[in-house]
Amino acid sequence: MTPVVALAATAGEARSLVPFLSLVGSGGRIVSWHRRGAAGVDAVVASDPGMLAQIAPALAESKVGRGEVPTVACRVRSAGDFAAARELSATVTFTDVAELAGPDGPLGDVEPLLVPEHGIDLGRYPVIPPLSRQRMREAHGLPDPLVLAVDASAPPRSSSTSLALASAAVVDLALLPLALALGTPTVVDVDAASRFGLTDGVEVLVAATADLNAADRLAATLARDEERCAALSRRARRFAERHLDVAGPASAVRRALGLEPEPSLIDLRLEEVRTPEWSRLTDRAHHALALFTMEPSR
């Protein structure tokens, strides 16, 4: 039966949760708690403990009709939020505040799952190294090198295409996660680099001033340096894998909510080396395992 996941949030908070919710509710139906309530709901994602407190009575009453209370994931943004969510019997908590998560945070070893504030589902975006970009440009009759300035005002599909083809690009804050995920050799301003914790010359190049012309010139110079572009591309993707991927936290929340089975040992090992679920290597690993277990491969 298709699982039903309800979002309990105000309109303003809902917008910030929708990208993550789409992963948590993948394969199921996503509904609004305020329109549906607890009827037929398997799991709930609450925007904060205050919202969870509001819906708690209805959640408790739902046990009478269904035999069990829906599991609940609650976003927390402070130690007080975390304590309140646990008091309200949240099944799992998650946060976009990096300082709150991890063994060195204020909560010690018991911490919420960290969902990057500017996260992106890397499974949707393969890294495109400079040589592949060059061949794609040749196939489409585009100039080489191709230097672009890409910002959030462009349509989403146009932005991703531009960032996939560019030799180098000047990118604004909103599109920086996508540029890093695709491995685009990127020029950003000081504020964007600071917000993401990026180092000039390591994952990106940082324009010293807000002058757009200066950023364009820096990107043009970068585009002519193939070796540097290749290094920045590798490090950009590596940074995205370590700090921006939301697929891992979403899968952990799904497992906690009972929407996804616990991964097998082989899946855990493949995840450790960041093997995409759709890759040929993953298929071969599952096929080889099936030969030993006498169970059909996936």
Residue pairs with C-beta under 8 A, 6 or more apart in sequence:
2 27
2 28
2 29
3 25
3 27
3 28
3 29
3 42
3 43
3 259
4 28
4 29
4 31
4 40
4 41
4 42
4 43
5 21
5 24
5 25
5 28
5 29
5 30
5 31
5 41
5 42
5 43
5 44
5 45
5 257
5 259
6 30
6 31
6 32
6 33
6 36
6 38
6 41
6 43
6 44
6 45
6 70
7 14
7 17
7 18
7 21
7 30
7 31
7 32
7 33
7 44
7 45
7 47
8 33
8 34
8 44
8 45
8 46
8 47
8 51
8 52
8 54
8 55
9 17
9 33
9 45
9 46
9 47
9 51
10 47
10 51
13 47
13 48
13 51
14 47
17 45
17 47
17 75
19 119
19 121
19 246
20 94
20 115
20 119
20 246
20 249
20 250
21 30
21 45
22 30
23 121
23 246
23 247
23 250
23 251
23 254
24 45
24 73
24 250
24 253
24 254
24 257
24 259
25 45
25 259
26 250
26 254
27 259
28 42
28 259
31 41
33 41
33 44
33 55
37 58
38 55
38 58
38 59
38 61
38 62
38 66
38 70
39 62
39 65
41 62
41 70
42 70
42 71
42 257
42 258
42 259
43 70
43 71
43 72
43 73
43 257
43 258
43 259
44 55
44 59
44 70
44 71
44 72
44 73
45 72
45 73
45 74
45 75
46 52
46 55
46 72
46 73
46 74
46 75
46 90
47 75
48 74
48 75
48 76
48 77
48 81
49 74
49 76
49 81
49 84
49 85
49 88
49 90
52 72
52 74
52 84
52 85
52 88
52 90
53 84
53 88
56 88
59 69
59 70
59 72
60 69
62 69
62 70
63 69
71 91
71 92
71 256
71 257
71 258
72 88
72 89
72 90
72 91
72 92
72 257
73 90
73 91
73 92
73 93
73 94
73 253
73 256
73 257
74 85
74 88
74 90
74 92
74 93
74 94
75 93
75 94
75 95
75 96
76 82
76 84
76 85
76 93
76 94
76 95
76 100
76 112
77 95
77 96
77 97
77 100
78 97
78 100
79 100
79 106
79 107
82 93
82 95
82 100
82 107
82 112
85 93
86 93
91 256
91 257
92 112
92 113
92 252
92 253
92 256
92 257
93 112
93 113
94 112
94 113
94 114
94 115
94 249
94 253
95 101
95 112
95 113
95 114
95 115
96 114
96 115
96 116
96 117
97 117
98 114
98 116
98 117
99 105
99 106
100 106
100 107
100 111
100 112
100 114
101 111
101 112
101 113
101 114
102 111
102 114
103 109
103 111
105 111
113 249
113 252
113 253
114 249
115 246
115 249
115 250
116 243
116 244
116 245
116 246
118 176
118 177
118 195
118 196
118 244
119 177
119 244
119 245
119 246
119 249
120 177
120 178
120 181
120 240
120 244
120 245
120 246
121 245
121 246
121 247
121 250
122 181
122 240
122 241
122 244
122 245
122 247
123 247
123 276
123 277
123 278
125 160
125 178
125 181
125 182
126 182
126 276
127 181
127 182
127 183
127 233
127 237
128 136
128 164
128 182
128 183
128 184
129 183
129 230
129 233
129 234
130 167
130 185
130 226
130 229
130 230
130 233
131 230
133 164
133 165
133 166
133 167
134 144
134 167
136 164
136 165
137 143
137 144
137 146
137 165
137 167
138 144
140 165
142 165
144 167
145 167
145 168
145 220
145 223
145 224
146 165
146 166
146 167
146 223
147 166
147 167
147 168
147 169
147 170
147 216
147 219
147 220
147 223
148 162
148 163
148 165
148 166
148 169
148 170
149 169
149 170
149 212
149 215
149 216
149 219
150 159
150 162
150 163
150 166
150 169
150 170
150 171
150 172
150 175
150 179
151 171
151 172
151 174
151 175
152 159
152 172
152 174
152 175
154 162
159 175
159 178
160 178
160 182
162 169
163 169
163 171
163 175
163 178
163 179
163 182
163 184
164 182
164 184
166 184
166 185
167 185
167 223
167 229
168 184
168 185
168 186
168 187
168 219
168 220
168 222
168 223
168 229
169 179
169 184
169 185
169 186
169 187
169 219
170 186
170 187
170 188
170 207
170 212
170 215
170 216
170 219
171 179
171 184
171 186
171 187
171 188
171 192
172 188
172 192
173 188
173 191
173 192
173 195
176 186
176 188
176 192
176 196
177 240
177 244
179 186
179 236
180 186
180 196
180 203
180 204
180 236
180 237
180 239
180 240
180 244
181 237
181 240
181 244
182 237
183 233
183 234
183 236
183 237
184 233
184 236
185 205
185 222
185 223
185 228
185 229
185 232
185 233
185 236
186 203
186 204
186 205
186 232
186 236
187 204
187 205
187 206
187 207
187 215
187 218
187 219
187 222
188 198
188 204
188 205
188 206
188 207
189 206
189 207
189 210
189 215
190 206
190 207
190 208
192 198
193 199
193 200
193 204
193 206
196 243
197 243
198 204
198 206
198 239
200 206
202 232
202 235
203 232
203 235
203 236
203 239
204 232
204 236
205 218
205 219
205 222
205 232
207 214
207 215
207 218
208 214
222 228
222 229
222 232
223 229
241 274
248 271
251 260
251 263
254 260
255 261
255 262
255 263
263 271
266 285
266 286
266 289
270 281
270 282
270 285
275 281
275 282
275 285
276 282
283 297
283 298
286 297
286 298
287 297
289 297
290 296
290 297
